[in-house]
């Protein structure tokens, strides 16, 4: 028995545990259950709760939100090139408000405009506005708000375009860029009533030729009047000489 106890003590010293242990299962001696805080204490804690002061300048104003740069796809770059080409290669650019039109009516209108070398272009405002902001057409920015369409032409075909737009009340003309000037609807209407460049040049040439002819007439009037006076004087002298011969009285030149 003493030998067994000594061997068991050696096992404990080596750190080995017995294979069987007796564990006591049961409830704890001390237990604390949750209890609701007193109502008055709740009010006191709510009143005395620390509220940090708000900054004078909101944090959003101090630190701007981080914006992620989105890469443009190929279609967006293509539209930007088309917008730039449209504005730089055409002399007349009309901005119109586009309402709903039946498909057949739209096709007919575009066909009629194409006869006069006027083309209809559709571009989203998100593509047009950045281009206008950094160009000489930036005064057209207020017109690109809602659904818009462009009527462009390398020539100034004002009368033809207004005549076709009168039959399309769904399309409202907002403004026109023509001859390096931005015109309103009424200004463009007055511009369309002006004669063409060829007619204006003919009128100017006619007015200038009329002035030159009047100048030459005025310059020739003095010598012609003087020549008529001299002719009249010569005729008068010859008639006096004839009468003096018939009367037998010497002429003033013969008497001298």
Residue, then its C-alpha position, 0 to 999 in steps of 0.5 A: x500500500x505504501x508502495x502504491x501511494x508513493x508511485x501515485x505521488x510520482x505520477x502527480x509530480x510528473x504532471x499526469x492527470x488521472x483518467x477519471x475525475x469527479x466533477x460536481x454539477x449544480x447551481x451556483x451559490x450566488x445569482x444576480x438577476x437583471x433588474x430595471x433601473x429606477x424611473x427617476x434614475x433613468x430621467x437623471x441619466x438622460x438629462x445628464x447625458x453628454x452631448x458633444x458640441x456641433x462644429x461651426x462648419x459642417x464636415x461635408x463643407x470642410x472635406x469634400x466627398x471623394x468622387x470616383x473618376x469614371x472612365x469614358x467608354x468608346x461610345x461617349x468619346x465618339x459622341x463628343x467628337x461628333x458634337x465638336x464636328x457638328x458645331x465647328x463645321x456648320x454655319x447655322x445651328x438651330x436649337x429646338x425643344x423636341x416634343x413627341x412626334x409620330x415616327x412617320x411625321x419625323x421621317x417626313x420632316x427630316x426628308x424635307x429638311x435634307x432637301x435643303x441641306x439641313x440635317x437633324x442631330x440628336x445628342x444628350x445634354x450630358x455630352x453637349x454641355x461640357x463641350x459648350x462650357x469651354x467653347x465660344x458657344x457657351x452662351x447657348x448653355x441655357x437652352x440645353x435643359x430638356x429634350x433638345x434637337x439640333x438643326x444644322x446646315x453648312x449654309x444659311x437656309x433660314x427661310x426654308x427651315x422656318x417654312x418647314x417648322x411652321x408645319x411642325x408645332x411640336x418642335x419649338x425653336x429656342x435659339x439659332x447660332x448663325x453668322x457668328x451671332x446668337x439670335x432668338x426666335x424673333x431675331x431669327x425670323x427678322x433675319x430670314x426676311x433679309x434679302x440674300x447675299x447675292x441680292x444685297x451685293x447687287x443692290x450695293x453695286x447698283x447704288x454705287x454705280x448710280x452714285x458714280x453716274x450722278x457724279x459724272x453727270x454733275x461734273x459734265x453739267x458745268x462744261x455743257x452749260x458753258x458750251x450752250x451759253x457760248x453757242x447762244x452768244x455766237x448765234x446772237x452775235x451773228x443775228x445782230x451782224x445780219x440785221x446791221x447789214x440789212x439796215x446799213x449801219x456798221x457793226x460795232x466791230x467794223x466801226x472800231 
